Amino acid sequence: MDKIDFRSDTVSWPTPAMRQAMANAPIGDDVYGEDPSVNELERLAAAKVGKEAGMFVASGTMGNLTAILAHATRGDEAIIGINNHVYRSEAGAMAVLGGITPRVLPTDKFGRMDPAEVAAAVRADDPHYPHSRLICLENSYGAAAGYPIEPDYFARMRQVADENNLAIHLDGARLFNAAVALNVDARQLTDPVDSVTFCLSKGLSAPVGSVVCGSAEFIHKARRVRKSVGGSMRQAGFMAAAGIVALHEMIERLADDHDHARLLAEGLSQIPGIEVDMELVKTNMVFFSLRQDVPCTANDIAQKLGEEANIWVGGRGPRHFRAVTHYWIGEAEVALFVETLSDIMAGVV
């Protein structure tokens, strides 16, 4: 890469194998269902998560939106965690475009809503209230440093959903990070949900795209929604080809990213003035912060990292950072990050 970029795994470039597959991909018109590469990707993706069908979309946000609008409609309500990505970072799309109201509940430090509170939040059948239709979940949980949430949580939510005639949508942007970290098949995390979206363009390193998966009936509805938001693509096979490589070659190696994140967190925790919650470091994200008595801001530190070593890191407010490992970050890049930040902090602490 042209920089040492820890801002996100979205910055990862496609691998050489992906570039070759993109150049050679057989293509057709996907709107007519005639793109063989898109069709193969959708079949493969659905199989990976144990669902009947899949639909290729341009982004995770589009995937979540099309899924939510396929499950619910105007005047309905979706129960969702207060720091769930769909609620906090997708431009309010469910409300803006779908007229769907979020019913926001607190989460614990790992990103989990209390199943009892979810059950209690379901609306009575009363004309004063919106209809409770949907539970929105996330795994791994981005706002909790990418924490991988265990299968039994989803089983409990399935019970709540069944008892209240609700559907469940899972934002699985980094689903495979969660599965690898928990050492389980991804299907153990997705079996209890009605639909799931996962990204190809994060840790899996494809250049673009996500896949929505669910029942064949659900995906049929979702395709109509995708069309309505301008998401239908024509000769999309060259992009799908990179996703096929990602699903065949990039899932198991996510463990390397997790190891590098742990190595980074351990190094950062030894730097005076830096604080890291090691309990949360389970996948490829490291949240860390400046101690309150450090006389500079996160932006100051980020700027120095860029100037001194071409290291890019994401800020999360005046004193907080997020660093994300991916295919293009290895032990050498982690060591340089720790060494450079240690030198910078020695000059300010």
Number of C-alpha atoms within 10 A of each C-alpha: 9 5 11 19 24 25 18 19 24 20 19 22 20 22 19 10 13 24 19 15 20 22 12 12 20 16 21 18 15 19 14 9 11 15 21 20 25 29 19 16 25 23 17 18 26 20 15 16 25 19 22 17 22 32 24 28 25 20 21 25 21 24 27 30 24 28 29 28 22 20 21 20 18 15 15 19 25 27 23 23 26 18 19 25 21 24 19 12 11 15 12 16 19 24 19 10 13 19 16 25 20 22 21 18 17 16 16 10 13 18 25 22 21 17 17 11 11 20 16 11 14 23 16 12 10 8 7 8 12 19 21 25 23 26 25 24 25 27 28 28 25 18 17 21 25 26 25 27 21 18 18 12 15 23 17 14 22 21 15 21 22 11 10 15 12 20 21 26 25 26 27 27 29 26 29 31 30 27 25 20 20 16 10 14 15 20 18 16 26 25 18 21 22 20 28 30 33 25 28 28 26 24 29 31 27 28 20 20 21 28 28 32 33 26 15 13 10 19 22 15 15 25 21 15 20 24 13 11 12 9 18 17 16 15 18 23 27 22 25 33 27 31 36 23 23 22 19 11 13 20 17 14 15 23 18 18 24 23 18 25 26 21 16 25 23 16 18 23 16 13 16 15 19 20 18 20 13 14 9 17 24 22 30 30 29 27 23 22 21 21 16 12 8 14 11 16 16 19 18 12 20 17 14 17 18 15 11 11 14 15 21 20 23 18 20 14 11 13 19 18 21 17 22 27 29 27 20 20 20 16 15 9 18 22 15 15 22 20 14 17 22 18 11 15 17 12 7 12 13
